[in-house]
Amino acid sequence: MARQRRRPGSDSPPGDRGARRQFGAAFVLLVGFSGAMMAVQGGASVTMIGLTTVGGLLAGGALVWYLFWIAG
C-alpha cells in the first residue's frame, strides 16, 4: 500500500505556520539587504541602492514562494 505524502501546511499546528512565516520574512529580508550591501560596497548611487534593494526583496519573495511550493 502506498503511503500518502503529508502536506506540511494542511494539518500543522498554528505555531508551525507562524514559524514558516517568520522564516520566509527573514529570508526575504536577508536576500534583499544582501543585494543592497553589495551595491553600497560597489559605490553605487542612492537610486541604484534602492533599486537593488527592491530587486533583492522581489527575488527573495520569489525564492520563498518556490521553496514553499516545492515543499508542499
C-alpha positions in Angstrom: 0.0 0.0 0.0 1.4 3.4 -1.0 2.0 6.0 1.7 0.3 9.3 1.2 2.6 12.3 1.4 1.7 14.6 4.3 1.2 18.2 3.3 3.0 20.3 5.9 0.8 23.3 5.8 -2.6 21.5 5.8 -2.7 20.0 9.3 0.3 21.5 11.0 -0.2 23.3 14.4 -0.7 27.1 14.3 2.8 27.7 15.8 4.4 25.9 12.9 2.7 28.2 10.4 3.9 31.2 12.3 7.4 29.8 12.3 7.2 29.3 8.5 6.1 32.9 8.0 8.9 34.2 10.2 11.4 32.1 8.3 10.1 33.4 5.0 10.2 37.0 6.1 13.7 36.7 7.4 14.9 35.0 4.2 13.3 37.7 2.0 15.0 40.4 4.1 18.3 38.6 4.0 18.3 38.4 0.2 17.1 42.0 -0.2 19.6 43.6 2.1 22.5 41.5 0.9 21.9 43.0 -2.6 21.8 46.4 -1.1 25.1 45.8 0.8 26.7 44.7 -2.4 25.6 47.9 -4.1 26.9 50.0 -1.2 30.2 48.3 -1.3 30.4 48.8 -5.0 29.9 52.6 -4.6 26.5 52.8 -6.3 24.3 55.8 -6.2 21.4 56.1 -3.7 18.9 55.4 -6.5 20.8 52.3 -7.6 21.0 51.1 -4.0 17.2 51.5 -3.7 16.6 49.7 -6.9 18.9 46.9 -5.9 17.1 46.5 -2.6 13.7 46.3 -4.2 15.0 43.8 -6.7 16.5 41.7 -4.0 13.3 41.7 -2.0 11.4 40.6 -5.1 13.9 37.9 -5.8 13.8 36.7 -2.1 10.0 36.6 -2.2 10.1 34.5 -5.4 12.6 32.2 -3.8 10.5 31.7 -0.7 7.4 31.1 -2.7 9.2 28.5 -4.8 10.6 26.8 -1.7 7.2 26.6 0.0 5.7 25.4 -3.3 8.1 22.5 -3.8 8.0 21.6 -0.1 4.3 21.1 -0.3 
